[in-house]
Amino acid sequence: MTQTTRWIDKEGKPLSCKDKLATLDDNLEELLEVALDALEDAAVIGADVDATRRAFVRGIEALQPRFVPAASGPATPAETES
């Protein structure tokens, strides 16, 4: 990658372990390569590139790690009734 990405931990502090940074950089590079291939496929088949890009971004924003429980929101009325 040409630009250095600032990877941070859960508390917002920069990660400093070279192995962790290398793994994250490699993962991002692979993700961007796959995304570019898919975006180019969309362009070739005549899809709107901007709309496709927005769909990709929405999909990525919705991703949650499979091994981390989803953040719980406020209790529903049924959960608070005794």
C-alpha positions as a Python dict, from the first residue, in 0.01 Angstrom:
ca = {
    (1, 'M'): (0, 0, 0),
    (2, 'T'): (122, 346, -75),
    (3, 'Q'): (-39, 508, 227),
    (4, 'T'): (29, 402, 585),
    (5, 'T'): (-290, 305, 764),
    (6, 'R'): (-315, 389, 1132),
    (7, 'W'): (-442, 74, 1302),
    (8, 'I'): (-582, 126, 1650),
    (9, 'D'): (-690, -98, 1936),
    (10, 'K'): (-1028, -102, 2115),
    (11, 'E'): (-921, 194, 2330),
    (12, 'G'): (-814, 402, 2030),
    (13, 'K'): (-442, 358, 2090),
    (14, 'P'): (-216, 283, 1792),
    (15, 'L'): (-112, -80, 1749),
    (16, 'S'): (263, -119, 1744),
    (17, 'C'): (332, -492, 1700),
    (18, 'K'): (493, -529, 1357),
    (19, 'D'): (333, -871, 1299),
    (20, 'K'): (-15, -739, 1377),
    (21, 'L'): (39, -435, 1158),
    (22, 'A'): (166, -651, 871),
    (23, 'T'): (-135, -883, 901),
    (24, 'L'): (-381, -593, 896),
    (25, 'D'): (-203, -426, 603),
    (26, 'D'): (-199, -754, 407),
    (27, 'N'): (-568, -816, 480),
    (28, 'L'): (-660, -466, 364),
    (29, 'E'): (-456, -505, 46),
    (30, 'E'): (-630, -837, -33),
    (31, 'L'): (-973, -690, 43),
    (32, 'L'): (-910, -395, -187),
    (33, 'E'): (-790, -622, -468),
    (34, 'V'): (-1107, -833, -447),
    (35, 'A'): (-1324, -519, -425),
    (36, 'L'): (-1157, -371, -733),
    (37, 'D'): (-1209, -693, -928),
    (38, 'A'): (-1576, -693, -830),
    (39, 'L'): (-1615, -322, -915),
    (40, 'E'): (-1458, -379, -1255),
    (41, 'D'): (-1692, -675, -1313),
    (42, 'A'): (-1986, -449, -1232),
    (43, 'A'): (-1862, -187, -1478),
    (44, 'V'): (-1812, -445, -1754),
    (45, 'I'): (-2166, -582, -1716),
    (46, 'G'): (-2310, -230, -1723),
    (47, 'A'): (-2391, -168, -1356),
    (48, 'D'): (-2362, 183, -1217),
    (49, 'V'): (-2015, 194, -1061),
    (50, 'D'): (-2105, 451, -794),
    (51, 'A'): (-2415, 256, -686),
    (52, 'T'): (-2209, -63, -677),
    (53, 'R'): (-1942, 104, -464),
    (54, 'R'): (-2211, 228, -221),
    (55, 'A'): (-2353, -124, -197),
    (56, 'F'): (-2005, -258, -116),
    (57, 'V'): (-1955, 8, 154),
    (58, 'R'): (-2295, -69, 311),
    (59, 'G'): (-2211, -439, 311),
    (60, 'I'): (-1874, -382, 477),
    (61, 'E'): (-2023, -145, 734),
    (62, 'A'): (-2274, -415, 828),
    (63, 'L'): (-2009, -683, 885),
    (64, 'Q'): (-1964, -812, 1239),
    (65, 'P'): (-1699, -1060, 1353),
    (66, 'R'): (-1856, -1405, 1389),
    (67, 'F'): (-1681, -1468, 1719),
    (68, 'V'): (-1777, -1141, 1894),
    (69, 'P'): (-2127, -1109, 2042),
    (70, 'A'): (-2332, -831, 1886),
    (71, 'A'): (-2354, -517, 2094),
    (72, 'S'): (-2674, -524, 2293),
    (73, 'G'): (-2902, -225, 2274),
    (74, 'P'): (-3146, -107, 2535),
    (75, 'A'): (-3374, -367, 2686),
    (76, 'T'): (-3707, -415, 2515),
    (77, 'P'): (-4027, -375, 2720),
    (78, 'A'): (-4071, -756, 2727),
    (79, 'E'): (-3723, -792, 2877),
    (80, 'T'): (-3793, -540, 3153),
    (81, 'E'): (-4133, -675, 3260),
    (82, 'S'): (-4143, -912, 3558),
}
